[in-house]
Amino acid sequence: MNSTTTSKSPSKYFLFSMMLIAANLRLPITIMPPLLNKIEQNLNIPSYMAGLLTSIPLLAFAIFSPIIVKVADKRGNELTIFLFFILLLAGSYLRVIPAVWALFLGTALVGIGIDSGNVLLPAVIKDRMPTNIPLGTSLYTLSMLLIGAIGTALSGVLITRISLSSTLSILSIMGIIAFIIWIPNIRNNRKSVADKDVEVPKYHTVWKQHLGWLITLYFGLQSVIYYSILTWLPKVLGSHGVTTIFSSNLLTILQLAGLPCSFIVPMLAPKKWGMLTLIASVAMGYIVAPLAFLVPITTGAYLVFWSIIAGIAQGVAFNTAIFFFTNKTTNPYQTAEVSGMAQSAGYLLAAIGPVAFGVLQQTSIILIALAILATLLTITGIIINNSSLIKE
């Protein structure tokens, strides 16, 4: 973690490079759902193994989030992101090899690489933009969601025209661009432990505070719902006769629908009734929409409408989780710690969903279970909203 904050306005270059890193924090995962059928066919693997391609990165998040926090303490945020991004690039192009071992090992490396940005970017934003956190958070989540959505659409189109390996190769180029553009930020890297002139303040660890665990639960629940929908909605719709391309387009619409939330949530959340309004929209989109997909109606207008409603819910849920990271903590150290905690224990919970639902394979059970989890998510959000700040 960076140890000091700066009062200077962030440079446009930093914002641009930060957005490129953020753009790669979902893209390597969101490109996979439209490819699952082709992967199953080409590599002759069952559905539950295909579900692992979503769960493996989440497991990597769970295992490596606390480790990344410790590495950043010693090496600095900017350098840590740079080093771990090498793993993301290696994993992305390892997946190009048409072999089961390469696909799964590459996916694991991708997950580890992504996790550095997941954990550290909120802390970098708080450190580099202490007086303008809402803008930084908005640009961070906007880039992540927008490029992730575009990646899903391109994945669905490319796989119908070129090979699986070529599709993965093309869609991994964004990682190379982000990696190169991020390099100059290493000059501003600071090591909190190594800097002798900087004293790290004492603070109460979030691991021993109930609010830290509630934020972790909230993050985990919104993640398991989102990644389960992302992984299995095409298969659910396919059982109703919807084509692969249309299903991938619906996933793109779902993700794009959440983009305005990158700006709406930071503005609305601090207001008196703002957070309750946001939590209500999560309930509407994540409880009602999965049940609506149970109805075997395949008209375009019906599916697009409920995809938009679900997309708004995922945008609000994710952005409120990030809001809790920065606004329920009292300093950048706690921000990075609660981010690492939520993305460790939270993603461990999230990793269960895609695989478990892949084993079940019954669309009705999958969607009903998601609605139940969404109810718990809503209740957790209300409790967090009514709680005071994490103890300093």
N, C-alpha and C positions, 0 to 999 in steps of 0.2 A: 504494500500500500504506500502511496505517496504520503509523506509526512507533513507537508505544509500546504497551505492554500495560497493562491495568488489573487490579488485584487485586480490584476490586469484583465482586460477583455480578451477572450480567446481569439487567436488568429483565424482567418478564414481557411487557411491551410489545415489547421488542426481540425476544424469542424468538418471539412471535406474528408480528411483521412479517417476521422472517427466514424463518419457515416459509411465509408467504404468497409471498414472493419465490421460495423454493425450489419451491413448488407449481407455479410457472409455467416451470420450467426443462426440463420434459419435456412438459407438457400440450399446447403448440402443435404438437408433433411427433407425440405418441401419438394425437391425434385423427384423424390423416390416413389411416392404413391402411384403416379401414372405409369411407372416402370415395373410395378410389382408383378403384373401378369406376365410380362415379357421375361422378367427375371425367373419366375417360377417355371416357365416353359424352357428357357435356355439352359438353366442350371439344374432343372428337375428337382426342385425343392418344394416341400409342402407349405401351406399358407402360414402356419405358425412360425416357420423359419423366416418367411418373408416379413412377418410382423416384427421379428427381431431387428430388422434393418432400421426400424424406428426406435425400438427400445434400447439398442446398444449405445447410441449416442447419449440417451438419457441416463443409462447406467454409468457411462463415462463421466457425465456431469456430476452424478451422485458421489462417485469415488474420488474424483480429482479436484472438486471445488475447494475442500479444505486445504489440499496440497498446494493448489495454485495461490491461495491467500498467503501461505507461508513462504512460497518462492518469491512472491511479489514483495513481501516484507524485506527480503534480503537483496533482491535484484532490482526492484522498482517495477511499477505497473507497466510503463511503456516497453521496457526491455522484455518483460515476461510475456506480454501479448505477442511481441515479435517472435520470440523463441518458440512459443507454442503454436504459432501460425505455421511454422515450418512443418509441424506434424499434420496440420489440416491439409496443406498442399500435398504432402506425401501420401496421405490417406485417400485424398480425392482422386489422384492418378493411379494409385494402387487398385482402386475399384474398377478401373478400365480393363484390367486383366480378366478375361472370361473364365474365372475359376472361383469356386465357393470360398476357399480360404482367403483369396485376395479381396473378395467382396466384403467379407466379415471383418478381416483385419483392417482393411482400409476404412471401413465404417467406424471401427473403434478409434482409430487415429484421428479421423475427422471429428468425432465427439470430443476427444481430449483437446484438440486444437480450438474448437468452437468455445469450449468452456472457459478459456482464458478471457475471451471477450465478454462472455456472459457475466462472469464474476467481477471483472475489473473495470469495465467501461463505466458502470454507474459511479464507482469511486473516482475514476479519472475525471468524469464530468463534474462531480462535486468538488474535486480538487482544483481543476483548471477553470471552472465556471461557477465559483461560489455564489456570485450575485445573480446568476442567470441559469439556475438549474432547470427550470421548466423548459426553456428553449433547448438546452442540451438534451434533456430527456425526450422531448418531442422529436428532435431530429434523429436521435438514436433509435427510437421505436419505429418512426416512419420509415427509415431506411431498411430496417430489419423486415418489416411487414411487406413493404412495397416490392423489394427485390425477391423476397420469398414467394410472393404471389405471382410475380412475373415468371419466376423460375418454374413454378408448377405448370403454368400455361405453356411455356416453351417446351418443357419436358413432354407434355402430352402431345404436342405437335411434332416434335422432332422424332419421337419414338415410332411414329407412323411412317416416317420417311427415310430414316437412317438407322444404323445399327445401335444396339445398346451401348457399346463401347464408345462410339462416336458421340452419342448423346451426352454421356457422362463427361467426356473430354471437353466438349464445347461449353457445357454448363459449369465447368470448374475453372474457367479462365478468369472469372470475377475474383477468385481467391488470389490469383497471381497479381492482379492489378492492385488489390488492397494491400497485399504484402509489400510491394515495392513502394507504394505511396506512403505507407506508415513509417518507413525507415527514418526520415528526418526527425520524427518525434522522439527518437531514442536520445537525441541531444538534450532533451528536457527531462530525461529520466532521473529520478532521485531515489535513493535507497534509504528507507526509514531507519533501518538498523545500523547501516554503515555510516550514515552522516553523523559525525561527532558533534557538530554544532546544532543538531536538532534533537530536542528531547521529546520522546514519545510520551504523551500524557497517559495517565492511568484512567481506565474506564471500565465500567461493568460489562462483562461479556454477555452477549445476547443469548448464548447457549444455556444460560441459567435463568433466563427470564421468560415468563409464560407468553409475553407478547411476541418474542422472537419465534417461539414455536407456533403461535397462531399465524404469523406471517408466513412461516414455512409451510404450514398446512394449506393456507390459501394459495400460495404459489404452486404447491404440488397438485392440488385439486384442479386448478385452472389448466395446468399443464397436461394432466392425464386426460381431461376432457378434450382439449384441443388436439393433442397428438392422436388420440383414438379416433376422433372425427376425421382428421387428416388422413389417417391410414386406411380406415375401413369404410368411409362414406362411399367411395367409388364402388366397392363391392356390394354395399347395401343397395345402392341405386342400380347396380348391374343386375341384382336379383329381381328388379322391377322392369328390366329390359332397357335401361338407359345405357347408351354407348360410352366407351372409355373416353373419347374426346370430349363429349358433353359433360361427363363426370369431372374430368380435369378442369374444364372451364368453370364448372360450378365451384370447385375448390378455389380457383383463382378469384372468382366473384366473392366468395366467403372471406378470403384474406384481404381483398381490396376494400371490402365493406368496413373493415376495422381500421383503415388508415386514418380517417378523420379523428379517431379517438386519440391518436398520438398528440393532437393539439387540444382536443376538447377536454380530456381527462385532467391534464395539469391545470387548466383554467377553471374547470368546474369543481374539482375535488375539494379545494380549500373553502368553498362557499358553504353557507349554513346547511342547506339541503342538497348541496351538490353531490356528496358522496352517496347519500341514500338514493338519489335519482340514478346514479351510475350503477349501484348494486341492484336496483330494480330492473335495469336494462339487462344486466347479466342474467337475472332470474328468467326474464322473458325469453332471451335468446338461447340459453343453455338448458332450460327445463322444457320449454314448449317446443322449440325447433326439433330436437331429436325425436320427440313423440310425433311431430308432424311428418317426419320422414318415414314413419311406420306406415302411413297411409299410402297404398299403392297407386298414387296419382303421379303420372309422368309428364304432365303438361309443363312446358317450359316456364310459363309465368309462375306456376305454383312452386316449382323447385327453385327458381331464381329468388322468389320472395323469401322463402325460408332460409336459403343460403345467405341472403343479406342479413336477416335477423340474427342468425347464428354468428355471422361474421362480426356484426356490431358487438355482440356479447363477448367474443374472443378478444376483440380489440380493447374493450373496456376492462375485461378481467386481467389481461396482461399488463396494461398500462396502470391500473390501480395497484397491482402487485409492485411494479417499479416505483410508484408513488409512495407506497408504504416503506420501501427500502430507504428512500431519501428523506421522507417527512416524518417518520416515526423513530428516527435515530437522531443523535445529537452531535455527531462528528463523523468525519470520513472513515475513521477506523471502524466504528460500528456499522457504517453503511456497507463497507466491504465485507465485514464479518457476517452481517445478516444476509447479504447477497450470497456469500459462499455457503452459509447454513441452509438457506432456502433452496439453493440449487444443488445441494448435496442430499439432504433428507427429502426435499420436495421432489426432485427428479427421480429419486429412488422409488417413490410412490408412483410417479408418472410412468416409469418404465414398465410397470406391471400391466397397464391398460392395453396397449397394442397386442402384446403377446397373449394375455388372458382372453381377449376378445377374439384373437385369431384361433385359439383352441376351441372356443365356444361355437363360432361360425354361425350362430343363430342371430339374425339381424334384430329380431324383436327383443331378445335378451340384452343385446349390446346397447340398443337405444334406450331401453327402460333403465338400465344400470347407469347410463350417462345422465339421465334426468335426475336420478336419485343423488348422484354425486354433485350435480349442479345445485340441488337443494341445500346440501351441506356446505357447498362453496358460498352460497348466499348468506347463510347464517354466520359463517366464519367472518365474512366481510363486515357484517353489521357489528359483530363483537369488536373487531379491530378498530373500526371507525369510532366506536364509543370508548376506546381505551386511550389513556394518556401516552406520552412519549416513553420510549424505552429509557430505563434509568441510566443516567449519565455516568 
